[in-house]
Amino acid sequence: MGNGLSKDGAPGQSWRTAGLLLAGLFALVSIAALVSSLVIATRQRDAALGWQQHSYEVMILARELDATMAKSEATLGRFVISGNKDVGRTYFDAWRRAGTLLDKLTSETRDRPEQRALIGALRDAFTVRGGELSDVALRTNYGQNDQALSTYYEAGKAPSLARLDGLLTRIIANERAILATRTLTADNTVARSNRISAILAAVGLIILLCAAWLGRSAWAAWRDRQDEEERNSELEYAVAERTGELSEANARLIAEMGEREIAEERLRQAQKMEAVGQLTGGIAHDFNNMLGVVIGGIELARRRIDEPAPEIERYLDNALEGANRAAALTKRLLSFARAEPLLPVGLYSDTLVGGMADMLDRTLGDTIQVVISAGARWPIFIDAHQLENALLNLAVNARDAMEGGGTLTLSTADVNLVEGEIAEAPAGDYVRIAVSDTGSGMSANVLERIFDPFFTTKTVGKGTGLGLSQIFGFVRQSDGGVAATSMPGQGTTVSIFLPRYRGNVVAIADQAAPADGRPLHSGVVTLVIEDDPRVLNATVDALIELGHEPLPCASAAEVPALLRERRDIGLIVSDVLMPGVTGPELVAAIHILHPQMPVLFVTGFAGDIEDPQAFGGHEVLRKPFTIGRLGDAVARVLDRANAAQSQAA
């Protein structure tokens, strides 16, 4: 009888066990699904709220940019009226702050196509507006207050101002529309999260009631305890795993903070170099004009004095040597300030570096072994003369660091830079030209300052401290970047990164070679356009000495009348930066009526004319120049004009 009951009870016990297991399994699956849904909904809610906050930040940035530009223009007005340099510096600081805000606005909206186009247009309008205001500031800086006030008044009515306001209004309107959408999304996700939470609470209550009913069974209670222990173990494992993930995330955050501090330090350094460059550019421009007058006067004096006394000859030689050394220093200042006019051409760096081997051997001496490692295949667009000077300067510095001899390596390679890898150099294809030595190396503190102007580790009298800052300015003016690595006792490597050029390439040998200074032409009626009366007189005297017939012209406004009166003008010699109109703009207007007129530009300061194409392919003679160099440049211009006329005939 007992055995029968046992047998009858076994199926019932098995059924109950299976039912309890199924009920428990269903409960666990339901909880897992609801918890997962709640987690997902919560994340979506947090993301929607984050994007909503992001839209508020973009609108605040846009309004702050508008206020900063307005403040900058108001400060410029005070600068024009007062002429106070401190007010001028306040204007420049405010405008740079506006540029920083524009960069941050660009970064904050880079993931939205509808805003990227507007931000691009805003940046273009900002650049145009900056050029207009920079012209006003430059005139005020040089004491042209009346013209600066007039230009400032015209700038207040310029289309760029209305375009800036319109673009900022559209950007804010777009962000409001985006904000409305994001607000709706955030509300929906919050409601969904609340619904899931309510469902989860209800299901939890049902499960709790079921658990109370199941608790009446000891076996079920014991099984529940086993399941609970298992779940606790899984939870502990999940907590440990999550703790590890948080530790890794914290380590990454600390590393990112360090990288950000380094980037901010590089930005502060670049801004400091930019401010010093603006100051040195203006000073060097004035020195160039004065040195041109001095050198021209000394040369004319030497030519006009018949058999001077030995002491007079010595005095003139010393004066000319001093003027030439001052001119070389001014050239370095302009190169550092990125204001020296460049004459770039497309060329291969391997050809240029390979052609410097003999010159480096002679310059560095027998104790230095020169190794050339050419690996670049991409062309670059660069002023070949300036690049040679930069590499020679680096080689001489390397020689001084290897007092007992060593190895100097010049290497080239094609590289691809990512954003932020080299300060101020955007991502893209570059040609790397590296100069490495086996010298004493530098400490980290010295390495941080090597591109600062007038910083040098050499003894007094052995260096100006402008060599590396000149290289920095020249490379930045060429849209490239510079980086240096060094360790005490392990040598130094300075790398120049120049953008890959995709245009036409010329051979180094095709570039015009300098003439010998002998006048190949004479008696040419030459229109000399120069707003500085001292430089104008010196240039006129030099042309007379070369046998030409100069017509002085102190203002661009006088040029049309002179061209109508004198049909025999055969050459125009023009300054580049003049009040009211630049030399290239004036020549472009002249060529409408006189397309074959030969032109020679003379300049020591290019100002805002950064594009070499603005010179229209005409010869450019850098100030200060000697009478011989002026004669060579005039001869080249007239030779090309005669050759063009012969081909046309």
PELIN-V970609 format. One record per helix or strand of 2 or more residues. SS is the DSSP state (H for helix, E for strand). FROM is the first residue (numbers start at 0). LEN is the number of residues. If there is no record, write none. Layout:
((SS;FROM;LEN) (SS;FROM;LEN))
This chain:
((H;1;81) (H;84;24) (H;112;29) (H;144;12) (H;158;56) (H;217;87) (H;309;27) (E;344;4) (H;348;7) (H;356;8) (E;367;6) (E;378;4) (H;383;18) (E;405;12) (E;427;9) (H;443;4) (H;466;11) (E;480;6) (E;491;10) (H;507;3) (E;524;5) (H;532;13) (E;548;5) (H;555;10) (E;570;5) (H;582;11) (E;598;5) (H;611;4) (E;618;4) (H;626;22))
